[in-house]
Amino acid sequence: MEDIILNIDDVSKAYTGHQALDGISLAVPRGSVYGLLGPNGAGKTTLIRIINHITAPDSGTVTFDGHTLCQNDIANIGYLPEERGLYKKMKVGDQAVFFARLKGLDKKTATERLKEWFAKLEIEDWWDRKVEELSKGMAQKVQFIVTVLHRPELLIFDEPFSGFDPINAGILKREILELRDAGATIIFSTHNMGSVEELCDNITLINRSRNILTGNVRQIRERHSGNRYELTFIGDPGTLVGAVEPMCTSFTLGQIDRDGNATATARLRETSDIRNFIAAANSAVELRGFRRCLPSMDDIFVAAVEEYNSKN
Amino acid sequence: MQLQIIIAREYLERVKRKSFIITTLLVPILMLGLMAAPALMMILSEPEKTDVMVCDATGRIAPLLSGNGEVTFTTTDLTPDALRSDEDIQAYIIIGADAVSRPERDITVYTRGSLSMITDSYITSQLNRAVEDVRLEAYNVGDIRRILDEVQVDCTYHTVNIEGEAETSTSSTLSYIIALTTDMLLYMFILIYGQMVMTSIIEEKTNRVLELVVSSVKPRMLMLGKILGIGLVAVTQILIWGVLLGAASAWLMPSLGAAGDVAANEPELASAIALLADPAYVFGIFGWMLLFFIGGYLFYSAIFAAIGSAVDNIQDAGQLSSVATVPVILGIIASMSVINNPGSTLAFWLGIIPLTSPMCMMARLPFGVPLWEILLSLAVLYASFMFMIWLCAKIYRVGIFMYGKKPTLLEIIRWSRY
């Protein structure tokens, strides 16, 4: 039995004339990175607010660490909202201490930990500057620190990389993974599928307030691969087609590059054996490369949403 | 604990600002300056000299007009047309033949440009007195004017308030002034600090700091912390002014009273000074004002908070905030009539209804109000602000997450049921 830190069971929430969430269920394993995906307006923010105990669900239950989520759990959750800001007129250090104290840290601990983080991200000289003097990216670093400072067990990042340049996004990614390795669980809401493939263990795709796809990223990609393989070869494409076609549901030839390497994409029948396929191909042409095609999360996202929308 | 942290932030962020320190110290000086300005101008400005030509058809009124330093009367035979065309003549009076029996119709004062109020009222009083004298002559009573002057009484009286244990000298003029001042202060503070709550909430919302704060704090707590923090700033300011006032009361007023034989000649002024020199009285009024301010502020700032939470920018807030500003303004207008008639039934009810009670009760207080009425008014006010905060917190909780469309008042009220 997996160790589940956050379990959401059949949660629904409606605003006047608008169903924001409709029977959402998901389970976040402890110590994993969990992707919360979905088009704009799908209900992700509402779900995050429910997890943060900001709004209450109309029905359904939220279980955190084995008990029903309550106000005290907030100190164990860190949340970096998508739309985020700081008090402009306040000094960076004072402000960070303020937020840390709201999360239950005492002033001394907060200051010590902040100094550590400021040193780590090399921003010590910002301490006495006012927030209005910082650039957007700089302010976001401060917000990140504020989110993780109280060492919560569960971290929720909503589009954490927006507004960061690639260098700082890299630093942030590294810090997030470090937090995971230290035992934190991370919920990650984003439209950036590249980072989902890179970071997430599991995902849930919400569309029009319903959960339309959920599971392990690896398994989802395998499931959606549809037995597709890519071949690179030198030789007569016609011979290859003749040799392998009976084993495939589809076979598409690609272009031939300057070195004479040709590519082709094959979709194998369920009944076909992969080793027979390679043997047949290898005897027909000189096989240079062979790999399984996994669809990108981008493709899966678009396909799943379009399929759902056309059905409903 | 969280509430304390929020209150501390709201309070310190404001009190530490230079603008707060400057305003707190500068406003009393400015107020003093404003009060002294008219007196100074009176002293400094040259008295205006006016020569008034009098064209008297009766021939009996003109000789009775006597001038003073500023106004002189000259009898003339010139025709009205000639008087009018002569640019050098500032003012002239045409007195018709029927002036004694019907002065309001037959006496007309013509002026080139307008006269100062003092000059104008002097001319009027001289004309009235002259017509009176002519009429008195018809009764053939010798020395009648001298008798009348001797009989006439024109003075102010010493008033003593016997309610309560100690008998206190009161002065209705002083009560009037105190009522007016505390009333205006209360009105200004409720509006200024109430709107400060509103703008600060709008700022947090547009800044999106709110999203970060509410992930650690219940929205209700944030709203309460903000209202209380800003309220403490106001109380701090009032207390600083109170200390300044107390110092003035303890040091300045006794020396004023001793300055001369004020007591003998001006009993009203003397009792006013005695009253203002009594710190117990001053702090009494001041204490009530503070209590009414706290109640009124909490009541109205809750409404301002709900409105602030519902809109994205100050421009949209304008119209909606009239829900709070209009009752406050009505309160101050009503309290003007309450000052003139502090004992009326209307004044009583205006002093109980929480929308107007802070202003209207303050208007009545200096004239003496039974203690039970004050306590009743305070009880109603404090119960209402608790209800208002409860209601507005429900609206706030929904409002802070609403972006985009400006909501109508009805929609906002509906949010309280979410």
Interface residues (C-beta under 8 A of the other chain):
Chain A: Y15 T16 R49 N52 I54 T55 Q71 I74 A75 I77 Y79 P81 E83 R84 G85 L86 Y87 K88 K89 M90 F98 F99 R101 L102 K103 Q143 V146
Chain B: Q2 I5 I6 R9 E13 E204 N207 R208 V209 L210 E211 L212 V213 V214 S215 S216 V217 K218 P219 F401 R414 Y418
